[in-house]
Amino acid sequence: MGKSKKREKAEQAEKVEKAEKAEKASAVEQAAVEPAEAMKEKDYQRELRKLHGELVAVQEWVKRTGAKICIVFEGRDTAGKGGTIKAITERVSPRVFRVVALPAPTEREKSQMYVQRYMSHFPAGGEVVIFDRSWYNRAGVERVMGFCTEEEVRRFLNGVQLVEKAMVDSGIHLLKYWLEVSPEEQTRRLKARIDDPRKIWKLTDMDLKSYGRWYDYSRARDEMLSTTDTPWAPWYVARTDDKKRGRLNIIRHLLSKIDYEPLPMPKIELPKRQKAGDYREPDVQLRYIPTPF
């Protein structure tokens, strides 16, 4: 009997330990499924070309109909927000697809209603506005790094649903994406920034300060997603350990959430070019650039 009770206690303790470990791992992280292998560049470019064609179709539809689309990108440091936004916008017009990445607030902006400085960037008719980080800074980096009080966070989480409801009711199509990356991949990417002169500018003091607070960010993220996921403005989570797959998955999902209709492409013929007539090349010394390549 004594041994049986000891065994029961040991098994119970083991169950408690496993439960505690499970609690520490958030639902997002538990659901992670890594692809078998990284996507090849050739395959990536082939699929991206198709999606770029659809994004151009969205652009023309937005221009023609006056639709208003707002896309919010949030996520872990190094999760690939910038690369995803670049993939979305590199083949469309910046006059239609506008990227907003606001700097730290000024003293005047700090005294305003929190979301006020973002409102002036909301889309008008015929625009797609992409926020590279957004008003959700309050629930993430500002909260974790102590730039605001818990009372300010509570007010934000309670009020942002009403702001987003007003956006949607005004005709704005609002899409919110959270990009998630594993701690191992985040470490690899940060080290790559240190060693690459092309990427060192991406490594900020805030990245270094926040790097060690992985689970503080996890807790903040979990509460933000659960509190602000609404029927009118749900959150969509994308795994981006494989950047190429992540970008393609996000763009495809984005397209599926916009009820656009591709417009018929006009038939275009180049006009005849005029003859030179009396034109002559000027007899001047032009400053051509060097041609080392």
RONULUM-300470 format. One record per atom (N, C-alpha, C): residue in three letters; x, y, z. Coordinates in steps of 0.05 Angstrom, whole numbers, plus 5000, padded with zeros to 4 digits. Layout:
// RONULUM-300470
alaXYZ/...
//
This chain:
// RONULUM-300470
met501749765000/met500050005000/met501750255000/gly503950245016/gly505750475018/gly506950544991/lys507850324977/lys509150374951/lys507050474931/ser504550374933/ser502450454915/ser501850754918/lys501750844944/lys501251124949/lys503451304938/lys505951204943/lys508251364933/lys508151384902/arg507451154890/arg507251164861/arg505151354852/glu502851354866/glu500651534859/glu501451824861/lys502951884883/lys503852154888/lys505852244866/ala507652054859/ala509552114838/ala508152164811/glu506252004805/glu504752044780/glu503152304780/gln501952364804/gln500552614806/gln502352854803/ala504752834815/ala506653054812/ala507553094783/glu507852864770/glu508652874741/glu506453014725/lys503952944731/lys501653064716/lys501553364721/val502053454746/val502053734753/val504253884738/glu506653754737/glu508853884723/glu508253914693/lys507053704681/lys506353714653/lys504253934648/ala502353954666/ala500254154663/ala501454444665/glu503354474683/glu504654744686/glu506154814661/lys507554614649/lys508954664624/lys507054734602/ala504854594601/ala502854654580/ala501654934583/glu501355024608/glu500255294612/glu502155504602/lys504755454606/lys506755644597/lys506855674567/ala506255464553/ala506155474523/ala503455574514/ser503355794500/ser500755904492/ser499455734471/ala496955794466/ala495455644446/ala496655674418/val497655914413/val498855974386/val501255794383/glu502955784403/glu505455634401/glu504955334400/gln502955234414/gln502354954414/gln501354864386/ala500055054372/ala498854984346/ala500854994323/ala503355074329/ala505355104308/ala505954844294/val505954844268/val506654614252/val508754714232/glu511154614235/glu513354714217/glu513254564190/pro513754694168/pro513854564142/pro516254374142/ala516154174124/ala518253974123/ala520854094115/glu520854284096/glu523254404087/glu522654684076/ala524754844075/ala524355124065/ala523655114036/met521955304029/met521055324001/met523255413983/lys523455303959/lys525555383940/lys524855643927/glu526955803921/glu526556063910/glu524956053883/lys525555863866/lys524155833841/lys521155793844/asp520455613863/asp517655563868/asp516355803880/tyr517755943898/tyr516656183911/tyr516056393890/gln517956453873/gln517556663853/gln515256593833/arg514956343827/arg512856263809/arg510156313821/glu509756243847/glu507256283860/glu506756583866/leu508956723873/leu508657013879/leu507757163854/arg508757083831/arg508057213806/arg504957203801/lys503856973807/lys500956933804/lys499457113823/leu500357123848/leu499057283868/leu499257583863/his501557663851/his501957943844/his499858023823/gly499257843804/gly497257903785/gly494557953798/glu493857793818/glu491357823832/glu491358083849/leu493558163860/leu493758413875/leu493258653857/val494358633832/val493858853813/val490858853806/ala489558623804/ala486658613800/ala485158743823/val486058693848/val484858823871/val485259133869/gln487559213861/gln488159503858/gln486259633839/glu485859513815/glu484059633796/glu481159633805/trp480359423819/trp477659403830/trp477259613852/val479259663869/val479059863890/val478760143877/lys480460193857/lys480260453843/lys477560503830/arg476460293818/arg473960313803/arg471560343822/thr471660193845/thr469260183862/thr469460383886/gly471860493891/gly472160663915/gly472260513941/ala472960253940/ala473060093964/ala475260203983/lys474960144009/lys476860234029/lys477759984044/ile480359934043/ile481459694056/ile483759774075/cys483659674099/cys485659724119/cys486759464129/ile489459424127/ile490759174135/ile492759234157/val492559094179/val494259134203/val496158894205/phe498758954207/phe500658744211/phe502058784238/glu501758584256/glu503058574281/glu504558314284/gly506258284304/gly507558024307/gly510158054323/arg511457824326/arg514057814340/arg516157984325/asp518158074339/asp520458194326/asp521657974308/thr522458054284/thr523657894263/thr521657694250/ala519057724256/ala517157524244/ala516657574215/gly517657794203/gly517457824175/gly515358014165/lys514558204182/lys512458394174/lys513358564150/gly515858674152/gly516858834130/gly517058694104/gly518058444105/gly518358284080/gly515658214068/thr513758154085/thr511058094075/thr509758334062/ile510058564075/ile508958814064/ile510258884037/lys512858844036/lys514358894011/lys513358703989/ala512858453995/ala511858263976/ala509058343966/ile507458453983/ile504758543975/ile504858783957/thr506658973963/thr506659233950/thr508559263926/glu510359073921/glu512459133902/glu511459143873/arg509059053867/arg508059063839/arg505559223836/val504759373857/val502359543856/val503159833859/ser501260013855/ser501760303856/ser501760403885/pro503860553893/pro503860673920/pro501760883923/arg500460973902/arg498261163904/arg495761023913/val495560763910/val493260603919/val493960443944/phe496260303943/phe497160153967/phe499060323982/arg498160424005/arg499760614021/arg500660474047/val503260484053/val504360364077/val504760574098/val503860514122/val504060704145/val505760564167/ala507960684173/ala509660594195/ala510460834212/leu508860884232/leu509161134248/leu511561114267/pro512961334271/pro515161344291/pro514061364319/ala515761384338/ala514861424366/ala513261684368/pro511161694384/pro509461934386/pro510962174397/thr510162404387/thr511262654398/thr509862714424/glu510862924438/glu509663004464/glu506763084460/arg506163224438/arg503363294432/arg501663054428/glu502662864412/glu501162624406/glu500662454431/lys502562464450/lys502162314475/lys499862414491/ser499162674487/ser496962784502/ser494262744488/gln494262634464/gln491762584449/gln490462324458/met487962284449/met486762024451/met488561824437/tyr488961594449/tyr491161414439/tyr490961354410/val488661284399/val488561204371/val488361444352/gln488361684363/gln487861924347/gln489861954324/arg492461914330/arg494461954309/arg494361754287/tyr493061524292/tyr492761324271/tyr490361394252/met488361534263/met485861574248/met486361734223/ser488161924223/ser488562084199/ser489761924176/his490661684182/his491861504161/his489861294151/phe487461284163/phe485461094154/phe484861134124/pro484160924110/pro483760954081/pro481261114073/ala481561264052/ala479261394038/ala478461204016/gly476361284001/gly475461123979/gly477661083958/gly477960833949/gly480060773929/gly482760733940/glu483060683966/glu485660643978/glu485860383994/val488260273994/val488960044011/val491160144030/val490660154055/val492660254075/val493660014091/ile496259984092/ile497559764107/ile499059884130/phe498459804154/phe499759894178/phe502059694185/asp504459784184/asp506759634194/asp507059694224/arg505759544240/arg505159594268/arg503059814269/ser501459814290/ser499059984291/ser498460074319/trp495860134323/trp494960214350/trp495259984370/tyr495859744360/tyr496259524379/tyr498959524392/asn500559724386/asn503059774401/asn502459794431/arg500159914438/arg499459944466/arg499159684480/ala498059484467/ala497659224480/ala500159044478/gly502159134463/gly504558974460/gly506959094472/val508659224454/val511159334463/val510859544485/glu508859714483/glu508559924504/glu507959794531/arg506359594531/arg505659464556/arg507959304568/val509259144551/val511458974561/val513859144570/met514459354556/met516859524562/met516259744582/gly513759754592/gly513059954613/gly512660234603/phe511960274578/phe511560544567/phe508760644573/cys507060474584/cys504360564592/cys503560404617/thr501460494630/thr500560364654/thr498560144648/glu498159964667/glu496159744663/glu493359864660/glu492860084673/glu490260214670/glu489860314641/glu491960424629/glu491860514601/glu491460274582/val492660044589/val492359804572/val489459714574/arg488259714599/arg485559624603/arg483659794587/arg484060064588/arg482360244573/arg482560194543/phe484960144534/phe485360084505/phe483959834497/leu484359614511/leu483159364504/leu480159374504/asn479059524523/asn476159554525/asn474959734503/gly476559934494/gly475460134476/gly476060074446/val478159924441/val479059894413/val476959744396/gln475359564410/gln473259424395/gln471259624383/leu470559834399/leu468660024390/leu469760194366/val472360254368/val473660404346/val473560244321/glu474259984323/glu474259814299/glu471459764288/lys469559754306/lys466759724297/lys465859974281/ala466760204291/ala466160454276/ala467460454249/met469960354248/met471360344222/met469860164202/val469059934211/val467659744194/val464959854186/asp463559974205/asp460960084198/asp461160314178/ser463460444177/ser463860664158/ser464460564130/gly464860304127/gly465360184101/gly468260094097/ile469960114118/ile472660024116/ile472759724120/his474159584102/his474659294104/his477159264120/leu476959174145/leu479159154163/leu480158864166/leu482758824162/leu483958564164/leu486358584184/lys486558404203/lys488658414223/lys490258154223/tyr492858174220/tyr494657944219/tyr496657954241/trp497057724255/trp499257694274/trp501157484262/leu503757564260/leu505757394249/leu507357264272/glu507457004272/glu508656864294/glu511156704285/val513356724300/val515756584294/val516756444319/ser518156224316/ser519156074339/ser521456224352/pro522056174378/pro524256304391/pro526956234378/glu527255984368/glu529755904356/glu530156064330/glu528056094314/glu528356234289/glu528756534294/gln527456644315/gln527956924321/gln530856974328/thr532056794344/thr534856814351/thr536656804327/arg536056624308/arg537656594284/arg537556854268/arg535156964265/arg534857214249/arg536157454262/leu536057474288/leu537357694302/leu540357674299/lys541457434301/lys544357394297/lys545157464269/ala543457394250/ala543957464222/ala544157764217/arg542457914232/arg542558204230/arg545158314240/ile546158194261/ile548658284273/ile550958254253/asp550958034238/asp553157964221/asp552858064192/asp550658204186/asp550258284158/asp549958594157/pro551858724143/pro551759024142/pro549259124128/arg547858954113/arg545459044100/arg543059044119/lys543358894141/lys541058864159/lys541558984187/ile543959074193/ile544559164220/ile542759394228/trp541859554209/trp540059784216/trp537459684227/lys536659434221/lys534159334232/lys534359254261/leu536759234271/leu537159144299/leu537159394317/thr534859434331/thr534559674347/thr535159614377/asp535459824392/asp535759784421/asp533359644433/met530959704422/met528559584432/met528559284427/asp529659194404/asp529858914398/asp531458764419/leu533758894426/leu535558774445/leu534258754473/lys532858974480/lys531658974507/lys529358774509/ser527858744487/ser525558564488/ser526158274483/tyr528558224473/tyr529257944465/tyr528957754488/gly529857824512/gly529757644534/gly526957624547/arg524957764537/arg522357764550/arg520257624533/trp521057394522/trp519357244504/trp516657184516/tyr516557084540/tyr513957004552/tyr512357234562/asp513657464568/asp512157704574/asp510557794549/tyr511957774526/tyr510557834501/tyr508457624495/ser508957374502/ser506957164497/ser504357224513/arg504757294538/arg502357354554/arg500857594544/ala502357804536/ala501058044525/ala499657984499/arg500957824482/arg499757744457/arg497157584461/asp497257394479/asp494957214484/asp492557374493/glu492957564511/glu490757724521/glu489657914498/met491558024483/met490758204461/met489058054441/leu489957824432/leu488457674412/leu485757584422/ser485657484447/ser483157384457/ser481157614462/thr482157844471/thr480358064478/thr479358214454/thr481058244433/thr480358414410/thr479658264385/asp479258004387/asp478357834365/asp475257854365/thr474157994345/thr471258034344/thr470157944317/pro467557904316/pro466357824291/pro466858024268/trp466958274275/trp467358484254/trp470358534248/ala472158454266/ala474958494261/ala476558274274/pro476458024263/pro477857804275/pro480857814270/trp482357674286/trp485257644282/trp485857394266/tyr487857414249/tyr488757184234/tyr491757144240/val492556904248/val495256844256/val496656694234/ala499156774228/ala500656644207/ala503356564218/arg504156314213/arg506756214220/arg508756294198/thr510956414206/thr512856524187/thr515756434192/asp516056194203/asp518856094206/asp520056054178/asp518455974159/asp519255974131/asp518056224119/lys519756424114/lys518756684105/lys517256664079/lys518356504060/lys517056494034/lys514256374036/arg514056154050/arg511356024053/arg509456224068/gly510556354088/gly508956534104/gly507756764087/arg509556884070/arg508557104053/arg506457004033/leu506856784021/leu504956684002/leu502256614015/asn502456494039/asn499956414053/asn498456664061/ile499856874070/ile498457114079/ile497157254055/ile498657284032/ile497457414009/ile495057263999/arg495256993997/arg492956833988/arg490656874006/his491056874032/his488856904051/his487657184048/leu489457384046/leu488557664042/leu486657684018/leu487457563996/leu485857573972/leu483157443976/ser483157223992/ser480657073997/ser478657234013/lys479657434028/lys477957594046/lys476957854033/ile477657894008/ile476758133994/ile474958043971/asp472458133971/asp470558043952/asp470758213926/tyr473058193913/tyr473558353889/tyr472858193864/glu472358343843/glu471858223817/glu473858323797/pro475558153786/pro477558243766/pro476158383742/leu477158613736/leu476058763714/leu477258673687/pro475758683666/pro476858603640/pro479158783632/met481358663622/met483758803614/met483258943587/pro483859203585/pro483459333559/pro485459243539/lys484659243513/lys486559173492/lys488159423486/ile490859403488/ile492559633485/ile494459583461/glu494659783444/glu496559773422/glu498260023423/leu500859983419/leu502660213419/leu502260383394/pro502060643397/pro501860813373/pro504460823358/lys504260903333/lys506660933317/lys508461163327/arg510961113328/arg512861313338/arg513461513315/gln513561773322/gln513961973302/gln516761943289/lys517062043265/lys519662043252/lys521462273263/ala524062233260/ala525962433272/ala525662703259/gly524962713234/gly524662973221/gly527263133222/asp527063383231/asp529463553232/asp530963533259/tyr530163343276/tyr531563313302/tyr534363203298/arg536263323313/arg539063233312/arg540063213341/glu541663013347/glu542862983374/glu544463233380/pro544263343405/pro545663593411/pro548763543413/asp550263743404/asp553163723404/asp554163833431/val553663693452/val554463773479/val555863543493/gln557463613513/gln558863403529/gln557063313551/leu555963073550/leu554262973570/leu555862823591/arg554862833616/arg556262703639/arg555062423643/tyr556062223629/tyr555061953633/tyr556361843658/ile554861673672/ile555961553696/ile557861333689/pro559761263707/pro561561033702/pro560060783698/thr561160593683/thr559860333678/thr561660103686/pro562060063713/pro563759843722/pro562459573718/phe559859563713/phe558459303710/phe557559263681/
//
